Amino acid sequence: MQKAIIARKVGMTQIFMEDGALVPVTVLQAGPCTVVQVKTVKNDGYSAVQIGFEPKKEKHTTKPLQGHFEKAGVEAKKFLKEFRLDNSESYEVGQEIAVDVFAAGDLIDVSGVSKGKGFQGNIKRHGQTRGPMAHGSKYHRRPGSMGQASSPSKVFKGKNLPGHMGAVNITVQNLEIIRIDTEQNLILVKGAVPGPKKSILTIRDAVKA
């Protein structure tokens, strides 16, 4: 992994390509991000780059974090993310990372927290089939057989049951960058990405490209 950046989801739209094809895209406000810390094998046991995104008022920043930002000589940031880049030691503290590290045609992996759906039944949550809808049936949308009589007398761990759906970390791989707007720090990505509007995402080089 050579490149990474933090972004905020703006929303979805569609654009026309040069050949006239209509492509759905997600607009991401990516960076500019600032390098807050460079971790090395000698000091930390591994190499990584810690970057910050979006300014934050000092009164809303804890004292330990204030000291962390002051040591780096950068203004306080709302979001801190760490990336293990292959070339992390080539970065410098205070360096700015902008959208121009990526280019149109690049394949990327986008990670974020999916939309929360609340408590859902097994049909919506796991795609199970409902039972008979006749009047005599008492098993319309229930989760199916729950046990095996006296042996083993338990429900096996991992059974698909109703519960909380969504609000989990998701990575969508091999998304193509359609367009880069360096003036407004925008990345237009083909297709959908996790999370609602205004959510925070991380963008990296595609692992399986």
N, C-alpha and C positions, 0 to 999 in steps of 0.2 A: 504494500500500500504506500503510495507516494504522495497523495493529495487528500486533504479533508477540510471541511468547513462546516460551520453551524449556520442554520437557516431558519426562517420563520415562514410558515405556509400562508400564502396570500389567498389562494383560491384556484378554481379551475376555469379554463376558457378553451377556445379552439382557434387555430390559425390555419391559413392556407399555405401549403408548400409551393415551391416553384413549379412543380408539375401539376398543380391544381388540386392535389389531394388535401382533404380536410383532416387535420390531426388534433385530437383532444390533448391538451397540455395542462400541467399544474404549474402555477407561477410561484416561485420561491424567492423570498428576500434573503439573499445569502451574503453574510458579512456586511461590512468589513469586520474581520476578527483580528484580535491582537494576541500575539504570543506572550503569555504570562510567565511560563516556566518551561525550561528545557531539561528533561530528566536524562541522566546518563547512566551507563552501566557502572561506572566507577563510584558515583555518589548514591544512586538509588537502586542499583541492581538490575535495571532494565532501561532501555531508551524509549522516550516518548516525548510528545509535545503537548503542553496544556495551553489551550486558547480560550479567550473570553469573548463574549458576544453581547452587545447592547449595553450602553452606559447605565450606571446605577448611582443613586444619590448616596453620599457617605453616611447620612443619618439612618439609612436603611441597611447598612452593611455592618456585620459583626466586627468587633475589634480584631480578632485573629485574621479575618479576611482583609481588613484594612491594612494590617501590617504586611500581609502577603502581597497586596497590590503595590504598597509603597516600596517594598523591597525590589519589586520588578520595575518600578518607576512608571507605572501605567495607571490610568484612572480605573475606578471600581467598575466591575462588570456584573450584569445580572446572571449570566450563565457561564459556567466553566465546564469544559469537556476535555478529556484527555484522549489522544490518538497515538497509537504505536506505529509510527511511520518508519519506513525503511531508511529514510534520509533525515530523521529527526535531528541529528546533530548538526545539520547544515542550517537549521533555523537559529535565530537570535532573539533574545528577550526584547520585547517592544516592537518586533517586526509585524507589519500589517499583512494579513492574508485577505485577498479580495477574490471576486468571482473569476478574474482572468486566469486563475490557476487551472480552471477547466476550460474546455472549448466545445463548440458544437460538434456532435458526433461521438463524444466520450460516453462510455457506459459507466454508470454509477450505482451504488447501493445506498438507499435512503432508509434511515431508521427513525422510528418515532413511536409514540404511544397511541394506540388505536382508539377510535371513538368508544365511549362507554355506552353500553346498551342496558345496564341495570340487570335485575333478576329476570332470567328468561327460562322458559320451559325447554324440555329436551327436543321438541320438534324444531324450534327456531335455533337453539344453541348448537345442536348436533346434527340437524337435518334428518331426524328419524321420521318414520311413517306413522300416521295416526292409526288408531284402532277403528273397529266398525262404528258407524254413526247411527246404527239402528237404536230404537227405544230400549230394547232389552239389554244392550251392551252397557256395561259400566266402566269401559276402558277406552274412552275416546282419545284423550291426549296424554295419558299417563306414560311413565318411562319404561314399561315392559316388565318382564319377569324379574323379581327382586331376590330370588334365592333358590336353593336346591333342597327344599324340605329339611330333614334332620341332618343331612350331610351335604356340604360342610357347615350348614347353619350360619351362614354369613353372606354378606354382599362383598364380592371381590373388589379390592382397591382398583380404581381406574374406571369403574363402570360409568358410562355416560348418563349423567343425571342433571336435573335442573340446577341452576346456580347463576352466579355473577358472570356476565358476558361482556367482553370488550375490556378496554382500559389496560391493555397489556403491551409490552414492547414487541414491535413487529419490524422486520426488515424486508423491504421489497428490493429484489436484486435485478441487475442488468437493465436498468432503465436508461433510455437514451436521452441525452441532452439535445434539444432541438435548436435552441437559440440562447445566446448570452447577451445581456445588456449591461455593459460595464459602467455606463453613466448612472443607472438607477440601481445597480447591484442586484439584478434579477437573473434567475436561471429558469428557463422554460423546459420542463421535463415531460417527455411523452408518457401519457397515462396517469394513473392515480398514485398517490402516496398516502401513508398512514396518517391518521389524526384529523381533527377538525380544523377549521380556519384559525389562524393565529397561533397554532401549536408550534413547538420548537422541534426541529429535525436535525439530524446529522447526515452529512453527505460525504461519501468516500469513494475511492476507486472501486470498481466492481471486482470482487474477489474471483468470480468465475468467468470473467470476460475472456 
